[in-house]
Amino acid sequence: MARRIQRKDLKKPDEFVDIGARILGWVNDHRATLGIALAGVLVLLFGVMLVVHLRRSADVEAWRPLLDAVPVRALPAETSQDNPLEMLGRQDPAVWVDAQRIRQVAESGDEEGPRIVAGLALAGELLVQGDGAAAEARYRAYLATDPRQDAAGRLVAQEGLGYALERQNKRTEAAQAFAAIAEIDQGAYKALALYHQGRLAALDGRADEARRLLLEARGLENPQPRDIGARIEGWLRRIEIEGTSAAPVEGPPAAPAAASTDAPAGLAAEPVPAAAPVAPAPVAPATPQADDAPAAP
């Protein structure tokens, strides 16, 4: 189904990045209405990340195996800025992912850069499949490369690591992983870090602590990602109604998944968008779920 990328498509990577950012922003703002699956959003996110890497690479051919697995193409010029998906159609996303090829690149690719990025994508697939331990190993491997603080992959991997640990019921370690999100990009995602810490506290029955953390997150100026406010409000309501929390575990908002999954954080079971489903329950991250959705790069 995927169309092999043409050389001419790589002439203006900055245009791809801009288009990708517009698509992700629009999807995050309208996910609940559209009912777009988590996997589709992760695929878009990964495509944007790949183009960013290509923009900084002097050797595009070194990325050819990964490009074959994740073809990227520009949208028609007439695409509406208000609705960048209208020219694509529900069944025609901007990026298609070949999970098997991604795994091949991640495990036996000749070039280090493509291997690292493919490994991050594979981590998302493993998380969606419920293999928290394998996903954890992949996310840790990516973070071990010490990506720049403002690199799209760092946020994806750090939040993914928290979800992977949570999937294994290692909530103390998960809370530490989520807390580290506050250090990314000069504290730009502190609200997201506090949100996850508050969510875990609620799941553990520590309602007062959860409320304090969530209220602190709500009080921050210009919180990121954009949907985090709705996710915070959703958990505050849950705490007030239930006292503690009998809420499903959410899924991470980060690497691309091969199979489509609904409900998450920007990824699982709550009517909130989320990233990658951590448990067979609604997630509270950013969009595929009702309350959670994956954070944009």
N, C-alpha and C positions, 0 to 999 in steps of 0.2 A: 504494500500500500504506500510505503514511503517513496518519495521521489528523490532520486539521488541529487545531491546539491550540485549546482552548476558553478563554474568558476566566476561567472559574472555576478553571481549572488553574493560573492565575498568582497566585491569592490567597495561597498560602503557599509562596513560593519557597524559604524556609529548609528546609522539609520536603523539597523536591526535592533540595536540596544534600545533606541528611543521607542520603536514600535513595540518591542517586548515589554518595556516598562509601562507603556500605555495600556497594553492588553492586560497585564497583571493587575494594574491599578483598577481598571474597569471591572475585571472579573471579581476582584475582592469586594468592590462596592456593590456588585449585583449578584453575587453567588447565590444568596438565599433565594432570590427571584428566579434565577436561571436553573438552579438545581444542578450545577456543573459538578461532576465528580472530582474528588480529590486528586486522583491520578492525572486527570487532564491538566489541572493547575500545576502540579509538580512537573509535568512534562514541559509546560511553557516556561516555568522557572529555570529548568535545567537548560533549555535551549538558549535563553538569554545569557546564562552564565557561560555557556560554551562560546558564544559569540564574543563575550568580553575577553575570554582567554585568547581567542583568535586575533582579536584586535591588538593584543600585546605580543603576539608571537611573530617571529621573523620567518618561521618555517611552517607555512600553512599545510604543506604536504605531510608533516609529522602528525598532524591531527586528522588525516584522511580516514583512518579506520573508525575514529569516533564520529566523524561527520557522516560516514555511511550508516552508523547506528542511530544518529540523531540529526537528520537533515533539517536545515533551517532555510526558510524562504521568506522574502519580503511580502507584505500585504499589498494589494492593489492601491495605487495612489488615491483612488476615489473613496477609499474606506473612510467612513464617518469617524470623526474624532470623538463624538459622543458615544458611539457604539462600534468600537474597532472590530468586534466579532461578526458584525452583520454580513460582511463579505465572505466570511469563512464558512458560515453555516455550522450547525450544531455538530455535524459529523466530520468536519474538515478542519481540525486544529492546525495551528501554525507549525507545530512540530510533531513528528511521529517518532516513537522510540522502539528500537529493536532490542529488547532486554537481553537476548542471547548474545548479540554482538557486543553490547556494553559489558557483559560479564567477560567475554573473551579479551576485550581491551584491558579491563581492570586486572585480569589475572595473568595475561601474557603479552601485553602490548610492548612494543619495542621502545617507545618514548616515555619518559617519566611523567611529563606534564599530562598527556592524555590518560595515562594509567591512573593518576591521582584523581582527576575529575571523574573518570569512569567509575572509580571506586566509591566516590561520593554518591553517584547515581545508583550504584548497586546497593549501597546501604539503605537508600529509600525503598528499593524494591524488597529487600529483606525485611524491613520494618513492616511494610504493608502485608507481607506474608506471615508476620507474627514471630519471626526469628529474631528476638531481641538481642541475644548474645552475639550472633553473627553481625547484626547491624551495629552493635556497640563497637565491635572490633574494627569495622570499616570506618566509622565516624572518628574513632580515636586515631586511626592511621592517618586520616586526612588532617586532623588537628595537629598531629605530630610533625607535619611539614611546616608548621608555624606560618599559616597564611596571614597576609596583612590584616590589620584590625578592621579595615573597611572592605575587605573582600567579601563578595556575596556568599562564597562557600563557607566562610567562618560562621556566620549566623545560622546557615542551614545545618552545618555539622554540629554546632554547639546545642541547638535546640533538638536536633535529631538524637544526639547522645542522651539528652535528658529523657526523651521519649523511650529510647531503647532500654535505659536503666529502669524506667517506670514499668515498661512491659515485663521486666523480670522481677517486679515487686521489690526493687532496690530503691525505695523511696528516699532514703537519706542521701544516697549518692545522686539520685535524680535531682533532688533539691539543690545540691551543690553544683551540678552541671547547669541547671537552669539559672542559678544565681550568677554564674560566670557570664551570662548573656549581658549583664549590666556593664561589663567592661568593654564590650565590643563597640567600635566606632565612637569612642569618646562618650560612652553612656547613652547613645541614641536610643537603645532598646531597653533602658532600665525598667520601663513600665511592663514590658513583656516578661522580664525576669521576675519582677514582683508578682505579676499575675500568676505565673506558674508556681511560685513559692506559696502564694495564697491558696491556689487551687489544691495543691498537695496537702496543705495544712487542713483544708476543709475535708478532703478525702480521709484524713487520719482522725477526724473528729475534733480537731482543735479550732472550733468555730471563732473564738475571740481573736486568736492569732491570725486566722485566715482573713477575718474582717479587717483587721488592722493593716495587713499587707495589701489587700485589695483597695482599701481606701487610700493608702499611700500612692499606689499606682494610679488611681483615678485622679489624684491631685496634681500629678506632674503636668507640666506645660508641654504641649505638642507631643503627646505620647505616640510611639510607633510600635508596630505597624498601625495603619489607619483604622483597622477594625478592632483594635484592642479595647477601646472604650466599651463597645457592645459586649465583648466577652467578659469584661470585668463586671459590668452591670448584671449579666446573666448569673454569674456566680454569687454576687451579693444577694440577688433575689433568692437563689437556691438556699443560701445559708439562712436567710430570714424565714423561709418557708419550712425548711427541713431541720433547722437547728444545726445539724452538722452537714453530712453529705452522703447521699447514697447515689452519687453520680458516677456515670461510666467514665472510664479512663479515656483521655483524649489521645489523639495521634499527632505525630510531628508534622510540621509544615515545612518540609524541606526537600529532600532529593526526589527525583522523578520515579513514579511507580509504573510498572508495565501494565498492570490490570487496574480497571477503574473501580473506585470505591467511593461510596457516598458518606457524608457526614464526617466531620472531624472537628479543626482549628484554623484555619487556614489550612485544619485537617482533621470525629469519628462517630460520635453517637449522639451527642447533644445536637439540638437544632442549631448548631453553631459551626462555622467553618473551621477546619483544622488542617494539619499537614498530613502526616501519615498516620493511619489509625493504629493506636497502640493496643486497643483491646476491642473485642467484638461488642462495643457499646458506643453510644454517641460520644463524640469528642467535644471539647470546649475550646479549641484553638481558633481558627479564624473563618473559614468559610465552608468547605465541604460539610462541616457540621453546621449546626445552626449557630453556634456561638464562637467557633474558632476557625481561623483561616491561616494558611501559611504566610509567613512574612515575605515581602518582596525583597529582592536583593538590593 
